[in-house]
């Protein structure tokens, strides 16, 4: 029998914590559904510790498993959050406690690449990106690989948290810090 997510009323509006992630991950796995942790929680899973608060949980899931995901989350009070840029392959579900799950829907091709959205656009999770493993609150999880987490942290307006995430991954996994992050290094090294 599946147990519901733990009651976290005392954390109302605090985002998603490690207990939420582990409960969700274990519950979805019991249903035979695979997913990959992405975003900030993937960074923390790869680092093996929570480094900052997280407003949401980003996941990549196969299109065939979306009905199972929706049924599970709707049974626990999650509903679609209306967003201008929501699409069938990227949408957000949230509950009354302020927890949000940002869903990235993929279709695996013959090479193991996760096609994200319309195949004509060419957006994907390359097969190598879906090979990561990490740890959240003592639970082993599948996640985006460290090299690809670094690559995926580009192409948008970068923030200090992106620099902290990327630099921690680069340090732990021996990855060269991308040039686009040099401006953060210089700013942080300046005396205040």
C-alpha positions as CSV (number, residue, x, y, z in Angstrom):
1,X,0.0,0.0,0.0
2,X,1.3,3.5,-0.9
3,X,1.6,5.9,2.0
4,X,0.7,9.5,1.4
5,X,3.3,12.3,1.5
6,X,4.0,13.3,5.1
7,X,2.1,16.3,6.5
8,X,4.3,19.3,6.4
9,X,1.9,22.0,7.6
10,X,4.6,23.6,9.6
11,X,6.5,24.2,6.4
12,X,3.7,25.9,4.5
13,X,5.1,28.0,1.7
14,X,8.6,26.8,2.3
15,X,9.0,25.0,-1.0
16,X,10.2,21.4,-1.4
17,X,12.4,19.8,1.2
18,X,14.4,16.5,1.2
19,X,11.6,14.6,3.0
20,X,9.2,15.7,0.2
21,X,11.6,14.6,-2.5
22,X,12.4,11.2,-0.9
23,X,8.7,10.5,-0.3
24,X,7.8,11.4,-3.8
25,X,10.7,9.5,-5.3
26,X,9.9,6.3,-3.4
27,X,6.2,6.5,-4.0
28,X,6.6,6.9,-7.8
29,X,9.2,4.1,-7.9
30,X,6.7,1.8,-6.1
31,X,4.3,2.4,-9.1
32,X,7.0,1.2,-11.5
33,X,7.7,4.7,-12.9
34,X,11.2,5.9,-13.5
35,X,12.1,9.5,-13.4
36,X,15.2,11.7,-13.2
37,X,15.8,14.4,-10.7
38,X,16.8,17.7,-12.5
39,X,17.4,21.3,-11.5
40,X,18.6,22.4,-8.0
41,X,17.7,19.1,-6.4
42,X,19.8,17.2,-9.0
43,X,22.7,19.5,-8.0
44,X,22.2,18.6,-4.4
45,X,21.8,14.9,-5.1
46,X,25.1,14.9,-7.0
47,X,26.8,16.8,-4.2
48,X,25.2,14.4,-1.6
49,X,23.8,17.2,0.6
50,X,21.2,20.0,0.5
51,X,23.1,23.2,-0.2
52,X,20.1,25.7,-0.3
53,X,16.3,25.8,-0.1
54,X,14.4,24.8,-3.2
55,X,11.1,26.3,-4.3
56,X,10.3,23.3,-6.5
57,X,11.4,19.9,-7.6
58,X,12.4,19.6,-11.3
59,X,11.9,16.1,-12.8
60,X,12.3,14.5,-16.2
61,X,9.8,11.7,-16.9
62,X,8.8,9.7,-19.9
63,X,5.6,10.7,-21.7
64,X,4.1,7.2,-21.2
65,X,4.3,7.7,-17.4
66,X,2.7,11.1,-17.2
67,X,-0.8,9.7,-16.5
68,X,0.6,7.8,-13.5
69,X,2.3,10.9,-12.3
70,X,-0.8,13.1,-12.7
71,X,-3.0,10.5,-10.9
72,X,-0.5,10.2,-8.0
73,X,-0.1,14.0,-7.5
74,X,-3.8,14.8,-8.0
75,X,-4.7,12.3,-5.3
76,X,-2.4,14.3,-3.0
77,X,-3.9,17.7,-3.8
78,X,-1.6,18.9,-6.6
79,X,-3.2,20.8,-9.5
80,X,-1.8,22.5,-12.6
81,X,-0.3,25.9,-12.0
82,X,-1.4,28.2,-14.8
83,X,1.7,29.5,-16.6
84,X,1.9,31.4,-19.9
85,X,4.7,29.1,-21.1
86,X,3.2,25.8,-20.0
87,X,3.3,23.2,-22.7
88,X,2.3,19.5,-22.8
89,X,6.0,18.6,-22.4
90,X,6.7,21.2,-19.6
91,X,4.2,22.1,-16.9
92,X,4.1,22.7,-13.2
93,X,1.9,21.0,-10.6
94,X,1.6,22.5,-7.1
95,X,-0.2,22.0,-3.8
96,X,-1.7,24.2,-1.2
97,X,1.5,24.0,0.9
98,X,3.5,25.8,-1.8
99,X,5.3,22.7,-3.0
100,X,5.7,22.6,-6.8
101,X,6.9,19.9,-9.2
102,X,8.2,21.2,-12.5
103,X,7.7,18.4,-15.0
104,X,9.8,17.9,-18.1
105,X,8.3,15.3,-20.4
106,X,10.6,13.2,-22.6
107,X,10.2,10.4,-25.1
108,X,13.2,8.1,-25.3
109,X,14.5,7.4,-28.8
110,X,16.4,4.4,-30.0
111,X,19.7,5.8,-28.7
112,X,18.4,6.6,-25.2
113,X,18.1,10.3,-25.8
114,X,15.2,12.0,-24.1
115,X,13.4,14.0,-26.8
116,X,12.0,17.1,-25.1
117,X,9.1,18.6,-27.0
118,X,8.6,18.6,-30.7
119,X,11.3,16.5,-32.4
120,X,11.8,19.2,-35.1
121,X,13.1,21.6,-32.4
122,X,15.9,19.2,-31.6
123,X,15.7,19.8,-27.8
124,X,16.7,16.8,-25.8
125,X,18.2,15.3,-22.8
126,X,21.2,13.5,-24.4
127,X,21.5,9.8,-23.3
128,X,24.6,10.7,-21.4
129,X,22.7,13.2,-19.3
130,X,20.3,10.5,-18.0
131,X,23.1,8.5,-16.4
132,X,23.6,10.4,-13.1
133,X,23.0,9.0,-9.7
134,X,23.0,10.9,-6.4
135,X,21.7,10.9,-2.9
136,X,19.0,12.9,-1.2
137,X,18.4,12.3,2.5
138,X,19.9,8.8,2.3
139,X,17.9,7.8,-0.8
140,X,19.8,6.9,-3.9
141,X,18.2,8.7,-6.9
142,X,18.5,8.8,-10.6
143,X,19.4,12.3,-11.8
144,X,21.0,14.3,-14.6
145,X,24.7,13.6,-14.8
146,X,27.1,16.3,-13.4
147,X,28.7,17.2,-16.7
148,X,25.2,17.8,-18.2
149,X,24.0,19.7,-15.1
150,X,26.9,22.1,-15.8
151,X,26.0,22.3,-19.5
152,X,22.3,22.8,-18.8
153,X,23.1,25.8,-16.5
154,X,23.5,28.1,-19.5
155,X,21.5,29.9,-22.1
156,X,19.5,32.1,-19.6
157,X,20.0,35.0,-17.3
158,X,22.4,33.5,-14.7
159,X,22.1,34.2,-11.0
160,X,24.4,33.8,-8.1
161,X,22.8,30.5,-7.1
162,X,23.7,29.2,-10.6
163,X,27.3,30.1,-10.0
164,X,27.3,28.4,-6.6
165,X,25.7,25.2,-8.1
166,X,27.9,25.0,-11.1
167,X,31.1,25.8,-9.2
168,X,30.4,23.2,-6.6
169,X,29.7,20.6,-9.3
170,X,32.9,21.6,-11.1
171,X,35.0,21.3,-8.0
172,X,33.6,17.9,-6.9
173,X,33.7,16.3,-10.3
174,X,36.8,17.9,-11.8
175,X,34.9,19.8,-14.5
176,X,36.2,23.0,-15.9
177,X,34.2,26.1,-14.9
178,X,32.5,27.4,-18.1
179,X,33.7,30.8,-19.2
180,X,30.3,32.4,-18.8
181,X,30.8,32.1,-15.0
182,X,34.0,34.0,-14.8
183,X,32.2,37.2,-14.0
184,X,30.8,35.7,-10.9
185,X,34.3,34.6,-9.7
186,X,35.6,38.1,-10.1
187,X,32.7,39.7,-8.3
188,X,32.9,37.2,-5.4
189,X,36.7,37.7,-5.0
190,X,36.3,41.5,-4.8
191,X,36.7,42.8,-1.2
192,X,33.5,44.2,0.2
